[in-house]
Amino acid sequence: MIGYVTIGSNDIARSCAFFDQAFEPLGYKRTFEGGGWAGYGPDGKKEGFEVYLATPENGQSACLGNGSMLAFKAPSRAAVEAFHAAALASGGKDEGAPGVRGESDPPFYGAYVRDPEGNKFCAYYKG
């Protein structure tokens, strides 16, 4: 079971501006920021699955992994759409507009974006 994930950032303030908006429709809020780190948790709580932003400890630049992506469950199709819109409005790049993907039952409804660092994310709803 995954407890948390860390996403590399070269500019914590810029990353926070992006994730503050993009995570809002998914129910995630910032829990802290300082010392080259920031955290997000469900409803702004430090419990459940948490997401951390961090400048790399080794002093090297944060970089993305080709083929790597994090996917976040959304409570509804509307939340997927709101995530996508908020991500684009806060400096993200479109990697796939909201829509049904594949032929699963229940349907997989997802949207894909890249943050200002180039990391790829998905918000999805199955139902």
C-alpha positions in Angstrom: 0.0 0.0 0.0 1.4 3.4 -0.9 1.5 5.9 2.0 2.7 9.0 0.1 4.4 10.2 -3.1 7.1 12.8 -3.5 7.2 15.0 -6.7 10.4 16.8 -7.5 10.3 20.6 -8.0 12.8 23.2 -9.0 10.5 26.0 -7.8 8.4 25.2 -4.8 6.4 28.4 -5.0 5.5 27.8 -8.7 4.6 24.2 -8.0 2.4 25.2 -5.0 0.6 27.7 -7.2 -0.1 24.9 -9.7 -1.1 22.2 -7.2 -3.2 24.6 -5.0 -5.5 25.0 -8.0 -5.3 21.6 -9.6 -5.9 19.6 -6.4 -8.8 21.7 -5.2 -11.4 19.8 -7.3 -10.0 16.5 -6.0 -10.4 17.5 -2.4 -6.6 17.9 -1.7 -5.4 21.0 0.1 -1.9 22.2 1.2 -0.9 21.0 4.7 2.5 22.8 4.9 5.3 24.6 3.0 8.8 25.3 4.1 12.4 24.2 3.8 12.1 23.3 0.2 9.1 21.1 0.8 5.3 21.4 0.6 2.6 18.8 1.4 -1.0 18.1 0.4 -3.5 15.9 2.0 -7.2 14.9 1.6 -9.2 17.9 3.0 -6.0 19.5 4.1 -5.3 16.7 6.6 -2.0 15.0 7.2 -3.5 11.5 6.9 -4.4 9.1 4.2 -2.6 9.3 0.9 -0.4 12.4 1.0 1.5 14.2 -1.8 4.8 16.0 -1.1 6.7 18.5 -3.3 10.4 18.7 -2.7 13.6 20.1 -4.1 16.0 17.2 -4.6 18.2 16.5 -1.6 21.2 15.8 -3.8 21.2 19.4 -5.1 20.6 18.3 -8.7 17.7 19.6 -10.8 14.4 17.9 -10.5 13.5 16.1 -13.7 10.6 14.1 -15.0 10.6 10.4 -15.8 9.6 9.5 -19.3 6.6 7.2 -19.1 6.0 8.0 -15.4 2.6 9.4 -14.3 0.6 9.7 -11.2 -3.2 9.2 -11.3 -5.6 10.6 -8.7 -9.1 9.3 -8.1 -11.8 12.0 -8.5 -15.2 11.9 -6.9 -17.1 12.7 -10.2 -16.7 13.5 -13.8 -17.2 17.1 -12.9 -14.2 17.0 -10.6 -12.1 15.5 -13.5 -13.2 18.4 -15.7 -12.5 21.0 -12.9 -9.0 19.5 -12.2 -8.2 19.8 -15.9 -9.4 23.4 -16.2 -7.7 24.4 -13.0 -4.4 22.8 -14.0 -4.4 24.6 -17.4 -5.4 27.9 -15.7 -2.4 27.6 -13.3 0.3 27.0 -15.9 -0.2 23.3 -16.7 -0.1 21.9 -20.2 -2.9 19.7 -21.7 -2.0 16.0 -22.3 -5.5 14.8 -22.9 -8.9 16.6 -22.5 -11.5 15.0 -20.2 -13.2 12.1 -21.8 -14.0 8.4 -21.7 -10.9 6.2 -22.4 -11.1 2.6 -23.5 -14.1 0.3 -23.2 -14.1 -0.6 -19.5 -17.2 -1.2 -17.5 -17.8 1.0 -15.6 -16.4 3.6 -17.9 -13.0 5.2 -17.2 -13.3 9.0 -17.5 -10.0 10.8 -17.3 -8.0 14.0 -18.1 -4.3 14.4 -18.4 -2.0 17.3 -17.7 1.7 18.2 -17.1 2.7 20.5 -14.3 5.2 23.4 -14.9 8.1 21.0 -14.2 6.9 18.6 -16.9 5.5 15.9 -14.6 2.4 14.1 -16.0 -0.8 13.6 -14.0 -4.2 12.1 -14.5 -7.5 12.7 -12.7 -10.0 10.0 -13.3 -13.4 8.7 -12.3 -14.7 5.2 -12.8 -18.5 5.0 -12.8 
